[in-house]
């Protein structure tokens, strides 16, 4: 009987220890893997505080962008002194145009309001803007759009023009967390993540250890952090320094999915699960061991046999715990393979001789010319595209193709290196059987039917989604036109000229401009500033979508607005549907009127002059996936 009492005491003691451990874990500041536009609310969306006296002076990081290009712009947005920001960021001119993505350190007053930390400021809403636009674009995800909407809910579904909004930015004070108390942390810097950020690069950038970064954000060594989310950077001293990290790749991470898997509210942090699982396992093991000893003392061999763990598979397996994914508590049944697995894998490229290519193209004749510096030909009965390039550009294209792999990208087959630095080199690509999209749309004898056009639009969107959202780092194609889209034998779309794609952080200079102006209609911000972003591709996709609908080439700004005027309610004799029929390609004899109208609205949004108004490729995929 005494042994049974002892077992009960051990169980109660271990349960108390388990409760204490879990309480300590939940007291930590937590990382929220959902981005600004997510409709999910988790721990970490806002950080809890105890009382209004629990406040501090701290910092946040903001990045220069097209809307706020100078320190003067940023200081007005955050209601700060330009001189103060210049001093903190070691800059000299408040009117100097900063490089896109330049990180600016901003001092903030973090206060406790309604049980949450926040750095509150006001913002005057612009015309036709949304809470998502303000939270995720203007303030770069430094608060959730749901938080902004809740804070200003009496104003209605979306903010009215010129209305003054209260913006509670994410922040935290060090005295609220057990880790920061033990480490004497002076500041917790609010930092919005972008592609390429990981614990290793962040620890180098801020001069902290990866362990301290993980501890303050309640992460472990196998946790994943995602772009467009927010983390806290612990700073042990002042002034805070943001070091410039070279673009060389960081040590390969364990596993980097590019999109967070949606989790339910029942999901918990992995540290809690592992601690709970370990304690419960140890608890059951101790109970079984004590019970075994007690039964052995009673020398009842039949009872001992009945209590053998092998006769209790359900109980024994539950003590081991169910398999939990190491990715911040997400289910292991849904995975997203990292594009990093492709990094460093080079193509086994064929090595062509110049004689083979001259023979294939009839000595690079005009007859075989597809575009500037691009020729078609046949090598060993295989139809190919041959692109003439300078030897210094060949390596960049091969390197990029070694990092990307997608069914809707034209394959790189081989290379012909120049004999000297002054000679031309050549890259050899596959040539899909039905040629480029522009030729197919221009051929009245063999027009693409509606189903094929709809599928090609989806194929192009899938390719761009891969470049924007599933590549690491992400890439902007920067030259999407109907002449760079090729159609396979079974009428599927493939995007060519991917080797010129750039990461959005790259901005070409006039001295070394690595991007030519595409021949089609180009996003206005690229013409004005030469900026590289996914939104340039969105604009180009909208133009291609209009070409698929209308069959026409080379829209200019006026004709696009004229052609799509019926979508804005502009008066016309036949109304909206008559305006749509006048837009649709006359070669299309059978098409879905509702689908054509939907795609016209999508194209109109894509070619908006303001890049903030354009949808993302994720938005576009959600529309097209319902049609294909």
N, C-alpha and C positions, 0 to 999 in steps of 0.2 A: 504493500500500500504506500510506503514511503517513497518508493521509486516512482510511482505514478504521480504523486504530489510534486516530486522533483522535476519530472517531465513537464508538468503544467507550469511550474515556475520558470523553467527555461523558455518555454513557448511565449509566455507573457513578456519576459525580458527581451526576447528577440523581436517580438512585435513592436515593443516600445522603441527599440533601436531603429527598426525599419521606419517607424513613423517619424522619428527625429531626423533620419537621413533624408527622407522624402521632403520633409518640411524645409530642410536646409537647401535642397535642390530647387524647390519651387520659389524660394526667396530670391534666387539669382535673377539678374536681368537676362531676358531670353531673346534669341534671334528669331525673327519672323521671316520665313522663306517666301512669303507671298509678296508680289510686287505692288506698286502703287495702285494699279487699276483693278486689283483683285477685289472681289466682293466677299472674301473670307476674312474673318476677324480672329486673330490668334494672340497669344501672349507675345509681346514684342511689338505689336502694332502701336501701342503706347506703353510707356513705362509708369508703373504705379509709384505713388509717393504717400507719405503719412499725414503731413500737416502743411499749412501755408508757410510755416517757418522753414520748411525743408526746401531751400532754394540755393542757387549758386550762380556764379559767373563762369561760363564755359565757352565752347566754340563749336562751330559747324563748318563743313566744307561745301562750297558752291562752285560750279564750273561755268566759265565764260561760254556763252553760246551766241547764236545769231540775234536773239532778242536783247541780250545784255552782254555787250561786247567790251565794255570798258569798266574800270573801277567806279567811275561816276555813275554808270547805269546800275551797277550792283549795289552801290551805296544807297541810291534812291529806292531801290526795291526793298532793301532791308532796313531803311531809315537809319543809316549809319553815316558817320563822318568819313568823307573821302580821305582826309589826311590820316585818320586812324587806320584805315584799311591799307593805305600805301605804306605806312610804317610797319604794320604787322606782316605784310607780305613782301617787304623789301622791294617795293616798286617806287618809281619816281614820278610818273605822270598819270593823272586820273583820266585823261582823255585818250591815252594810247590804246589802240585796238589790240586786245589780248588774243593769243592763239586759241582757236576753238578747243574747249576742254581744259583750258588752263585752270588749275585749282586755286581758289581764293579762300583763305581762312578768315572767318567772320566771328567776332566776339558776340555772344548772346547772353541775355539774362534768362536763366532757366528757373521757372517758378512752379510751385505746386498749386494746381487749380482743379477742383472737382476730382481729387484723388489721382490725378495724372500730371506728370511733368510736361511742361510745354514752354516754348519760346514764342510768345504771342506777338503778332504784328498785324497791321491792317493792309488790305489790298483793294484797289478799285477795279471792279470787274469790267472787262471790255465787252463790246457788242458781240453777240452770238458766241459766247464762250461757255464752257461747262466746268463743273467742279473738277472733273478729270483733267481737263486742259490746264487748269490753274495748278492743281496739286502735282501732276505728273510731268508737265512740260515747263511751266513757269518756275515752279519750285523744285523741279527735278526729283520728285519722289521723297522730299524731306517730310512729307506727311501723306497719309492715305487719302484718297478721294472720298472715302466713306467718312473719315474724321472731319474733313472740311465740310461735307454736306450736313453732318450732324450738328456741327458748330453753328451753322447758318441756316438750319432747317426752316425757321419761320418765313424765310424768303421764298420758299417754293421749291419746285423740282430742280430748277437750274437758276443760277444767279442772273439778275437783271442788269442791263448795261448801266454803268456808272454807280452801281450799288457798292457800298463799302463792306467788305467781308473781313471777318476775324479769322486769321490763319494761325492755328496752333502747331508750330513745327515740333518735330520729335527732338527730345533732349533728355538728359538724365544727370543727376548729381551723384558724386561718388559715395556719399555717406549712406546710401540706401542699400548697398550690396555688401555681402560678407567678404567677397574677394577684394573689393576696393578698400574696405576697412583694414584688411590684413596687409595690403600692399602699399598703403599710403598714396593712393592715386590722387593726383591734384585735379585733373580734368578728365571728363569723358567726352570725347569729340564725336559729334554726330557726322557720320560719313556715308554718303550714298554710293553704292557699288556700281561699277561699270564692267563691261566685258574685259577680262584679263586680270581682274582683281582676285586674289586668293590670299589666305593667311600668310603665305611666305612673302609675297610682294608687299603686302600691307605692313608686315613687321619690319621690313627693310625701309619702307618709305617713312615710317614714323619712329624708327629706332626703338622698337619694342620686341619682345620675344613672342613667337607664335603661340606659346603656351599661355601667356598673359592675355593675348587677343582672344583665344578660345575660351579661357576661363570667364572673362567679363561678359561674353556673349552666350555663355552656357552651351558651348560646342565641345565636341571631342575631336580627336585627331582624324577621324574618318568622316566627320560632318562635311556637308557641301554648302557653300554660300553661292548665291545667285545674283546675276546682274539685276539692276533696277530694284534692289532692296536696300535696307539701311542697317548698318552695324555701328557699334560704339568702339572707339579707339581709346584705350587707357593711356594717359600721359602722366608720368611720374614727376615731371619737372616743367619749368617754364624758362624761356619761351618755347612754344611748340614749333617743331621743325618738320616741314614736308620735303623730304629729299627727292631729287629727280632720280628715277630708276631707269636704266637703259632698257631698250626694247628686247634685249636678249631673253630667251625663254627661261622661265623659272623651272626648278626641278619638277619632274613629272608628278602630278598629284595622283592620289590613289584612284579616284574615279570622278569625272566631272560631267554629270548630266547637264545639258544646256537649258532644260526647262523643268521647273519644279513640278512634281507630281502632286495633284490636288489631294489633300488629306482631309479627313473628317475631323470633327471637333473632338472625337474620342481619342485621336492620336495624341501621344505624349512625347516628351523629350526622351532621346535614347538613354541619357544618363539615368533618368528616373526608372526606365524599364529595366536596364541592366542591374541597377542597384536592387530594385524590388525583386527581380528574378533571382539574383544571387542570394538575397536574404531568405526568400521563400524556399529556395532550393536547400540552403543550409538548414533552415528550420525543419523541413520535412526529413532531411537526412538525419539530423540530431534526434528527432522524434522517433524515427524508425530504429536508430541505433539504441536509444534508451529503452524502447519497447522490446527490442531483441534481447538486450541484457536482462531485462526483467523476466521475460519468458524463459530465458535460459536458466535463471535461478530457480524457476518453478519446475524445471526439468520435465516439461510437457512437450515431448518431441513432436507430437502430431500438431499441436498448436503452433510450435515454432515453424514447422513446414508450411502451415497455412499462411503464416505471415511473411514468407519469403518474397522479396520484391518482385521476383520473376512471375509470381502468381497475381501481381497487381499491375499489369501493364499500363492501365490508365493513370493510376496514381504515380507510378514511376516516371512516365513520360511527362506528366504535368510538372514534376519537380525540375525537369530540365529546362522548361520554358519553351514557348513556341519560337520559331525562327524569326528574328527581327532584322529588318534591313539596317545597314550601317549608315544610311543616308538620312540623317536628321529625322529618324522615326518613320520614314515612308515605307509602305509595303514593298517587299522584295518581289512581288509578283508583277509589278509594272516597272520596267527599266527603260532608260534612254541611253543607248550606247554613245559614248563620248567620241566626238570627232577627233579628239587628241590621239586616239588610237591610230589614226592615219598619219600623224606627224612623223616625218622622217622616212616614210615608206616611198621610195622612188619608183617610178615606172621602169619596167623593162622595155625601154624604147628601142625601136628599130633604128639602125644607123643607115641612112640612105646616102648614096653618092650623088654628086651634082649631075652626073651623066644620066642617072635614072630619072631625076626630076626634070631635066631638060627634055628628055624623051617623052615623059608623061604629059608635059604641058606644051609640046611642040615648040620647044625653046622659049617658053614663057610668052607665048603669042597673045595678041589682043583677043583673039577668038576664045581663048581659054581663061580670060580674065574675069573674075567674079566681082572684085572690088579693088580698091587701091591696095596694091601689094599682095593680093590674094588671088590664087589661080586654082582651077580645077584640073584634074588629070586622072589617069588610071595607071596604077602600079601593080603589076602582077594580077591584073583583072580586078583590082579593088579600086573603087571610086574614092578619091581623096581630095581634100582641100590643102593647098600648099601656101603657107604664109611666109613672105620674105621679111626678115627682121635683122636688126643689128645684133652682133654677137653679144653685146653687153645686156640686151633685153631678153635673150633666150633663157638665161638661167632663172630669171624672175618668173617667167611663164611656166617653166618646168617645175620650179619649186612650188608654185601655187597649185598646179595640177596634181602634185604629189600629196597635197593636203586635202583635196576635195574629191569626192567620188559620188556621183549622182546620175541616175538613169536619164535625167533630162538635161544633161550637159554633154556637148559634143566631145567625143573622146580624142585625146592626144595619142597619136600612134607612133611617131618617130621624129627624128631630127637629122638635119644635114648641117654639120658645122663648117664654118668658113675656113679656108686655107690660111687666111691672114686677118688681121684686125680691121683692115680696110675693105674686106669682101663682105658680101651678104651671107647670112645664115638662113636656114629655112626650118620651119616646123611643119609637120605633116599631120593633118587631122582627118577623121572620118568625114565623108560627105553623104549625109542622109539622102535617100533615093529621090525624094520629091522636091529637092531644092529648098530655097528659102521661102519663108511665108509670103514675102512681098510678091514674088513671082506667081505663087499659087493664087493669091487674091486678084492678081492682074490678068489671070487667064480666064476669059469668059467661056471657053470651051470645056473647061474642067473645073468648075467652081467648087470650093469647099462648101459642103452642106452645113446646116446649123449645128448638128450634133458634133461634127468634126471641129468646127470653130470653138464650140463650147469646151470640148476636151482639150484643145490646144491652149486655150486661155488658162485652164486648170493646170496644165503641164508647166507653162511658163511661171505661174504663181508658185507652184511647188518648188521649182528650181530656185526662185528668188527667196522663198521662205527658208530653204536650206542654207543659202548664202547669208541671209540676215540673222537667222535664229538658231541654226544648228551647226554652224562653223565656229571654230575657235582659233583666232578671234573672228568676229563677224566680218563680212565683206560686202561692199557695195559694188555692183557690176559696173555702173556708170556709163554703159553704152548699149542699153536695151533698145533695139529697133526691130522692125519687121524684117529687115535685111540681115539681122544677126540671129534670127530664129529659123531653124531648119526643120523640115517635116520628113519624118521617116516613112518607110514603105507602108506601114499600117496607120499612117496619119496621126502620129504623135509628135509633139513639139520638143525640140532640143535647142538649148541656148548656146550660142557660140561666142567667141571672143572673151571668154571668162578670164583669160590670162592677164587682162588689163584691170581686173577688179582690185580695189583698194580697201584697206581697213578705214572706217569712217574717221579715225583720228588723224589720217594723213591729209594734208592740204597741199596740192601741187603749187610750186612757185613758178613765176614767169621764166626764171633761169633754167629750170629743169621741169618743165611741165610734162608729166607722164600721162596726161589724159588729153586726147584730142576732143574738140567739140563734135559730138555726134551729128550726123547729117539730118536727123529728124528734129522734131520739136523738143527743146531742152527746158528743164526746170528753170524758172527765172532766177532762183538764188544761186544756181551754178554759173549762169552767165554773168551775174553781178559780182559774186564773191569767189567763184571757183571752189565752193565748199563741197566736200565729199560726205555724203550721208545716204542712208537707205531711202530717205524721202525723195532723192533724185531718181532712184529706181522706181518708186511708186508712181511718180509723175510719168515716167517713160512707159510703165505698164499701162497706165490709163490711156496714153496715146495709142499703144498697140491694141488695146481693147476696143477703142473707137474704130481702128482700122478693120478689126475682125467684124465689127457690127456693120460698118458702112462700106467696106471695100476700098475706101479712099486712102490716099497717101499724102503725107506732108501737110497736115493741118497747120495753119498758123493760129496765133492767139485769137484773132478776130473770128475766123471761121469756126473754131471750136465753140466759142461763146454763141455765135449765131446758130450753129447746128444743135446746140443743147439748150437753146433758149426756151423751148417748149417745156422743159423740166422745171423751169422756174416760174411757170404760170404766165409767161408772156403770151399775149393774145395771138391767136392764129385761127383761121377760118374753120379748120377741122378739129381743133382742140388738141389735146395731148397725144392721142393715138395717131392722129393724122401727121403731127410733127414727127412722131417716132417712125412712121412708115416712110416719110421723106428722108430719114436718116439711114434706114436699113439698106444694105446693098441690093440693088435691083436684080442681081443674079441669084439671090436667095428666093427660091420659089415656095419654100415651106419652112417656116420657123415659128417658134413659140413667142407670141406677142408679150405675155407676162415676163418671160425670161429676158427678152430683148430690152424691155423697159427696166428691169432690175439691173442688168449689166450697164445700161446707159446711165442710171443713177450712180452706179459704182464708178464708172469712168469719170463722171462729172466730179465726184469727190476726189478721185486720184489726181486730177489735173488742176486742183485748186491752187491759186497763186501762193497762198500762205501754206508753208509746209506743215504747220501745226494742224491745219484742217484736214490734211490727207490721212487716210486710214493706214494702219500697219499691214504688213503681209499676213499677220495672224488674222486680222479682221477680214481681209480679202479671202483668205482660205476658207473661213467659216461661211462666207456667202457662196463661193463657187462649189464647195464640197456638197452642198445641198442640191446642186443642179446636175452633177456628173453621176 
